[in-house]
Amino acid sequence: MLFRVDPASSVPLGDQIAACVRGALADGTAAPGERLPPARELAESLGVNVHTVLRGYQRLREEGLIELRRGRGAVIVPGAQAPDRAQLVERLHALVAEARRLGLTDEEFLDLARAGLG
């Protein structure tokens, strides 16, 4: 699995790391049961702080895509229905980044999203 981050992007680095995993699940280059690189190793290879990687991993855990276990590391959840969900979450993060770039507040963005649901 290839991890890339763009420090100049308005998207937080942890979110970019999570997006790499979502993208790999969506395109089939990562599969359930696969281990992610240890946070320390990935941080070193990307030139970021280990806590940045852990934030990305935590986001994936909250989305139900990976499990984190002490001593075992981060593993993609077996049976995860990630491709569709991963693509949706990826698009959502892109929309949030675009809204922030345009200067919308979180509440303005949520109002737009609610209007779109109606």
N, C-alpha and C positions, 0 to 999 in steps of 0.2 A: 504494500500500500504506500502510495506516495503522499507525503505531507508537504504542503507549501503554504507559506504565509506572506502577506504583503504588509510590512510595517506602516506603509503610507496610506493604507486603506482606512476608511472610517469604521469599518467593522472590527470590533475588538479581536485581538489575536486568539483568545480562547475560543471565540465563536468561529473563527476561521479554521482552527484545528478540528472542532466538532464538525464543521462543514466538509472537511476532507474525508472524515469517516462516513458521513451520510452519503457523500458522493460515491465513495467506493462501494458502499452497500447498494446504492441505486444502480451503478453500472456493472455490478457483479464482480469487481476486483477484490472485494472482501466478503466473507461469508460468516454466517452464524457459527459460533464455536471458535472463531479465530481470535488469537490474542493480539492486543494492541501493543505497540512498543512501550517499554517502561517509561514512565513520565520523565525521569531524569535523563535517560538516553535521548528521548525525543526533544526535550528542551535543549540539550547540548547540540544536537544536530541542526535545530532550527535557530539557535542563537537567542532563545527566549528563556525567561525564568521558569523554573519547574512549576511554580504555582499557576502560571498561565496555562500550561498543559493540563494541570489538574482541574482548572476551571472548565476547560473544554471537555474533559472526561466527565466531570460532574454534570454538565449540561446533557451529555449523551445518556448518562445514568438516569437523570430526571425524565428524559424522553422515553425511557424503557428500552434503549438500544444496546446498552452494555451493562455489565455488572462489575463492580469493583470489589475485590476481596484482598485483604491483607495477605501478602505472601504469594498470591496467585496473579495479581495485577488486574488489568482491564481485559475483559473478554466479551466479544459480541454475543448477545443473548441467543441461545439456540432457539430456533423457530421464530425469530423476530421477523415480523412482516415489515421490514424496513424500507424496501424500495419506494413504494408509494408514499408512505409517511415521511421518509427521508427527503424526497423531492418536495413535498408540501412544506416541510419545516425549512428546507433550504430556500424556497421562494419567499416564505414568510420573513426570514432573516434578511433577505435582500430588500424586501419592501420596507422593513423597519429601518434599515440603513439608508435607503433612499428618502424616506420620510424625514429622518434626522438631517440628512444633507440639505433638504429643502426647508429646514427650520421648523417643522411641525412639532408640536408638543406631543407627549405620549397620549394625552387626553384627546387632542385633535385627531391623532391617528386612530385611536379606538373608536371615536365617533364615526370616522370614515368606514372603518371595518364593520361597525354595527349597521350603518346605512346600507352597506353592501350585502348584509345578511337578510335585510328586510325585503 
